Each structure stands twice: as structure tokens, then as C-alpha cells.
């Protein structure tokens, strides 16, 4: 009986150790030891992206030309009724009275600075203030996370850790060692793999900073895959084999009491 009890205790101990080892992030980090990460990368615009561009000036009549408002939806100051500018396939957006402005590869601030420069150099406005906002840039997070789906990008920079936090973090069934990021550039899609348990794998990855339209996939671990396999036999179940020692202990206890 003691031997059986030890078996149960040992199995539980090994299971607990394995669970901790597979769940913790950035396991090699040590308190007080700095880790080098990549230079901050800001989101840059790509063809197909949509922007909300707002121009302010004392000349309200002229600024209305640049703020693409839905005339049926409200006034010029209502940001919710403003139509977006779309980055065309040649990497430009068409600005009224200015013409095409190249924005591909630029950050929001760089686009705002370029439009302001165009307005000043053409003397269309003497005191322009330009604000550029992302209209609907997003990433997709799938698999074993709390809230899978397409998520809006809230800032100018988004790391893989930020994205997973927005998606509700990994579930206990998510495989930390094999996070896949699919990135499409032009007509080519490239897969990258990140091991969340290893800091170098995270911080040195080309996809540590995400881009719009990246797809993040969290693979299920062995336990979840086994549970979801409806065609698997009971003998293939880890839970079945783990329950055997407990079952044996129960039989021994019952036999001893009845003896």
C-alpha cells in the first residue's frame, strides 16, 4: 500500500514540475540582469491600409477640403463620420488640391509631417496642424488564447507579448515553445516561430515587433490535443494511465478493511 501511495505522489510531483516548466514565460531571465532587445520598430504604412487624416487651421473653409467628411452624417468636427484615406497600390494617398503623397513605409508622424510640408510649401494654408490616425489596422490571433480573433492595433508599436495580452493571454493548453507568426510581404508569406520560455527567442525574433495583418497562431499542447481527439481510445489517454495507481490504492484500502 505504501508503494502504491508513493507511486501516486511521485506521479503528481512529476506532473506539477512539468506543468510549471511548460507554462512559465522567459524562464532564463534573472533579476537584475539586463537583456538586450531590438531597437523599437514603429508600424509603417502599406498598400491597402486606411487612414483618418485631419487638418486643422484658422481657415475652416479650406480645411474641410482635406477632411473627407460624410456630409450626410454630421459636421466637419465629428471624427466618427470621416471617411478614410486608402493607401493605393503605388504606395500613395490622394490628397485634395495637393495630389498623390507617397506614404508607404512611413510612420503616422512622418505622414503628418509630409502633408504639413506640402500644405506650407504650396501656400495652401499658413498655419496647418495635421493629425494622422490608423483607421482599422489589425492583427489576427488564433489558437489557444483567451479571446481569439482579429484585434485592432491600439498603438504605433506592438510586440508579440502585447498581442498575446490583447488576446487574453495563452490558455493553460497553449504550447509556449511554438508560437507561430505568419507575415505576408507582397505575394510571399513567411512563417516564424517564437519560444516564449526563452528570452533570446522572443527578443531577437524578426517578429518581436508585429506588423499589421500578421497572423499569430498558438498551437495546442499534447494534453489538449489528446483531449480533443474524439477517436482516441481510452488506453491512449494520459488520464487513464495516471488514474491506475489511484485505482490500485483504492482496491488495496477496500481489501484491507474487509479482511
C-alpha positions as CSV (number, residue, x, y, z in Angstrom):
1,X,0.0,0.0,0.0
2,X,2.8,2.4,0.8
3,X,4.4,1.6,-2.5
4,X,1.2,2.5,-4.3
5,X,0.8,5.7,-2.4
6,X,4.4,6.7,-3.3
7,X,3.6,6.0,-7.0
8,X,0.6,8.4,-6.8
9,X,2.6,11.1,-5.0
10,X,5.6,10.7,-7.4
11,X,3.3,11.0,-10.5
12,X,1.6,14.1,-9.1
13,X,5.0,15.7,-8.3
14,X,6.4,15.0,-11.8
15,X,3.2,16.3,-13.4
16,X,3.4,19.6,-11.4
17,X,7.0,20.1,-12.3
18,X,6.3,19.5,-15.9
19,X,3.4,21.9,-15.8
20,X,5.4,24.7,-14.3
21,X,8.3,24.2,-16.8
22,X,6.0,24.3,-19.7
23,X,3.9,27.3,-18.6
24,X,6.3,30.0,-17.4
25,X,7.5,32.7,-19.8
26,X,11.1,33.9,-20.3
27,X,12.4,31.3,-17.9
28,X,16.1,32.2,-18.4
29,X,15.7,35.8,-17.1
30,X,17.5,36.6,-13.8
31,X,16.6,39.5,-11.6
32,X,18.9,42.5,-12.1
33,X,20.5,41.1,-15.3
34,X,19.6,43.3,-18.3
35,X,18.6,41.7,-21.6
36,X,19.2,43.4,-24.9
37,X,16.1,43.8,-27.1
38,X,15.7,45.1,-30.6
39,X,15.6,48.8,-31.5
40,X,12.0,50.0,-31.3
41,X,10.1,49.4,-34.5
42,X,7.1,51.6,-35.3
43,X,4.3,50.5,-37.6
44,X,4.7,51.7,-41.1
45,X,2.1,52.0,-43.8
46,X,1.5,49.5,-46.5
47,X,-0.8,49.4,-49.6
48,X,-4.4,48.8,-48.6
49,X,-4.0,50.5,-45.2
50,X,-6.6,53.1,-44.3
51,X,-6.0,56.4,-42.5
52,X,-8.0,59.1,-41.0
53,X,-6.3,62.4,-41.8
54,X,-7.4,65.6,-40.1
55,X,-6.2,69.1,-40.9
56,X,-6.8,72.0,-38.6
57,X,-6.4,75.6,-39.4
58,X,-7.9,79.0,-38.8
59,X,-9.2,78.8,-42.4
60,X,-12.1,76.4,-41.7
61,X,-13.4,76.5,-45.3
62,X,-10.1,75.2,-46.7
63,X,-9.6,72.6,-44.1
64,X,-12.9,71.0,-45.0
65,X,-11.4,70.1,-48.4
66,X,-8.9,67.8,-46.7
67,X,-11.1,66.3,-44.1
68,X,-13.1,63.7,-46.0
69,X,-16.4,64.1,-44.2
70,X,-19.7,62.3,-44.8
71,X,-21.8,65.3,-45.5
72,X,-25.0,63.4,-44.5
73,X,-23.6,62.3,-41.2
74,X,-22.7,65.5,-39.4
75,X,-20.3,68.4,-39.2
76,X,-16.6,68.6,-40.1
77,X,-15.5,68.3,-36.5
78,X,-17.1,64.9,-35.9
79,X,-14.3,62.4,-36.3
80,X,-16.7,59.5,-36.4
81,X,-18.2,60.5,-39.7
82,X,-14.9,61.0,-41.5
83,X,-14.1,58.7,-44.5
84,X,-10.7,57.1,-44.5
85,X,-7.9,57.7,-47.0
86,X,-6.7,54.4,-48.5
87,X,-3.1,53.7,-49.4
88,X,-3.1,52.8,-53.1
89,X,-1.1,50.0,-54.7
90,X,1.6,52.5,-55.7
91,X,2.1,53.5,-52.0
92,X,0.4,56.9,-52.2
93,X,-2.7,58.6,-50.9
94,X,-4.6,61.2,-53.0
95,X,-4.9,64.4,-51.0
96,X,-7.3,67.1,-52.4
97,X,-5.6,70.1,-54.0
98,X,-2.2,68.5,-53.3
99,X,-2.4,65.3,-55.3
100,X,-0.7,62.0,-54.6
101,X,1.5,61.9,-51.5
102,X,3.8,58.8,-51.0
103,X,3.2,57.3,-47.6
104,X,4.3,53.6,-48.0
105,X,7.0,52.8,-45.4
106,X,6.3,55.9,-43.4
107,X,5.0,56.1,-39.8
108,X,1.9,58.1,-38.8
109,X,4.1,61.0,-37.7
110,X,6.1,61.1,-40.8
111,X,3.0,61.1,-42.9
112,X,1.6,64.1,-40.9
113,X,4.9,65.9,-41.3
114,X,4.9,65.3,-45.1
115,X,1.4,66.6,-45.5
116,X,2.1,69.6,-43.4
117,X,5.2,70.4,-45.5
118,X,3.1,70.1,-48.7
119,X,0.5,72.4,-47.4
120,X,3.0,75.0,-46.3
121,X,5.2,74.8,-49.4
122,X,2.2,75.2,-51.7
123,X,0.9,78.0,-49.5
124,X,-2.5,76.5,-49.3
125,X,-2.5,77.0,-45.6
126,X,-0.4,79.2,-43.4
127,X,-0.9,77.5,-40.0
128,X,-1.8,73.8,-40.6
129,X,-1.9,71.2,-37.9
130,X,-2.1,67.7,-39.3
131,X,-3.1,64.6,-37.3
132,X,-2.9,61.1,-38.8
133,X,-4.7,58.1,-37.2
134,X,-4.9,54.5,-38.2
135,X,-8.5,53.7,-39.2
136,X,-8.6,49.9,-38.9
137,X,-5.1,48.3,-38.7
138,X,-5.3,44.9,-37.1
139,X,-3.6,41.6,-36.4
140,X,-5.1,38.1,-36.1
141,X,-4.5,35.9,-33.1
142,X,-5.7,32.3,-33.4
143,X,-5.5,29.1,-31.3
144,X,-5.2,28.6,-27.6
145,X,-5.7,32.1,-26.3
146,X,-8.4,33.6,-24.2
147,X,-10.0,35.7,-26.9
148,X,-9.0,34.6,-30.4
149,X,-9.9,36.8,-33.4
150,X,-8.9,39.9,-35.3
151,X,-7.7,42.6,-32.9
152,X,-7.3,46.3,-33.6
153,X,-3.8,47.7,-33.2
154,X,-4.0,50.4,-30.4
155,X,-0.5,51.9,-30.6
156,X,2.3,52.7,-33.1
157,X,4.3,49.7,-31.8
158,X,3.1,46.3,-30.9
159,X,5.2,43.4,-29.6
160,X,4.3,39.7,-29.7
161,X,3.8,39.9,-25.9
162,X,1.4,42.9,-26.3
163,X,-0.6,41.0,-28.9
164,X,-1.0,37.9,-26.7
165,X,-2.1,40.1,-23.8
166,X,-4.7,41.8,-26.0
167,X,-5.9,38.3,-26.9
168,X,-6.4,37.4,-23.2
169,X,-3.1,35.5,-22.9
170,X,-2.5,31.9,-23.6
171,X,-4.7,29.3,-22.1
172,X,-3.2,26.6,-20.0
173,X,-3.4,24.4,-23.1
174,X,-1.3,26.7,-25.3
175,X,2.1,25.5,-26.4
176,X,4.5,28.1,-25.2
177,X,7.5,26.8,-27.1
178,X,6.0,27.0,-30.5
179,X,4.2,30.3,-31.2
180,X,3.9,30.8,-34.9
181,X,3.7,34.2,-36.6
182,X,2.8,34.4,-40.3
183,X,3.9,37.6,-42.1
184,X,2.9,38.4,-45.6
185,X,5.1,40.8,-47.6
186,X,3.9,41.3,-51.2
187,X,3.0,37.9,-52.5
188,X,5.2,36.0,-50.1
189,X,4.1,34.7,-46.7
190,X,6.9,33.7,-44.2
191,X,6.4,31.7,-41.0
192,X,8.4,32.5,-37.9
193,X,8.5,30.5,-34.6
194,X,9.0,32.0,-31.1
195,X,9.6,30.1,-27.9
196,X,8.1,32.1,-25.1
197,X,10.0,30.3,-22.5
198,X,13.3,31.6,-23.9
199,X,14.1,35.3,-23.8
200,X,16.5,35.3,-26.7
201,X,14.0,33.5,-28.9
202,X,11.5,36.3,-28.0
203,X,13.7,39.4,-28.0
204,X,15.8,38.5,-31.1
205,X,12.9,37.4,-33.3
206,X,12.3,39.3,-36.5
207,X,8.6,39.3,-35.5
208,X,9.1,40.5,-31.9
209,X,7.5,43.8,-33.2
210,X,4.4,42.8,-35.1
211,X,3.1,44.5,-38.3
212,X,-0.5,45.0,-39.4
213,X,-2.1,41.8,-40.8
214,X,0.3,39.5,-39.1
215,X,-1.3,36.2,-38.0
216,X,-0.3,34.7,-34.6
217,X,-1.1,31.1,-34.0
218,X,-0.8,29.4,-30.6
219,X,-0.6,25.6,-31.1
220,X,-2.4,23.3,-28.5
221,X,-0.2,21.3,-26.3
222,X,-0.2,17.5,-26.1
223,X,-2.8,17.4,-23.3
224,X,-5.3,19.5,-25.3
225,X,-4.6,17.6,-28.5
226,X,-5.2,14.3,-26.6
227,X,-8.4,15.5,-25.0
228,X,-9.8,16.8,-28.4
229,X,-9.1,13.6,-30.2
230,X,-12.5,12.0,-30.1
231,X,-11.4,8.9,-31.9
232,X,-8.6,8.1,-29.5
233,X,-9.1,5.0,-27.4
234,X,-9.2,5.1,-23.6
235,X,-5.9,3.3,-23.4
236,X,-4.2,6.1,-25.2
237,X,-5.4,8.7,-22.7
238,X,-2.8,10.1,-20.3
239,X,-5.6,10.5,-17.7
240,X,-6.3,6.7,-17.9
241,X,-2.7,5.8,-17.1
242,X,-2.4,8.4,-14.4
243,X,-5.6,7.0,-12.7
244,X,-4.3,3.4,-12.4
245,X,-2.2,4.0,-9.3
246,X,-5.1,5.7,-7.6
247,X,-7.4,2.9,-8.6
248,X,-4.9,0.3,-7.2
249,X,-4.7,2.2,-3.9
250,X,-8.5,2.2,-3.6
251,X,-8.7,-1.5,-4.1
252,X,-6.0,-2.2,-1.5
253,X,-7.7,0.0,1.0
254,X,-11.1,-1.7,0.4
255,X,-9.4,-5.2,0.6
256,X,-7.7,-4.3,3.9
257,X,-10.8,-3.1,5.5
258,X,-12.8,-6.1,4.5
259,X,-10.1,-8.6,5.6
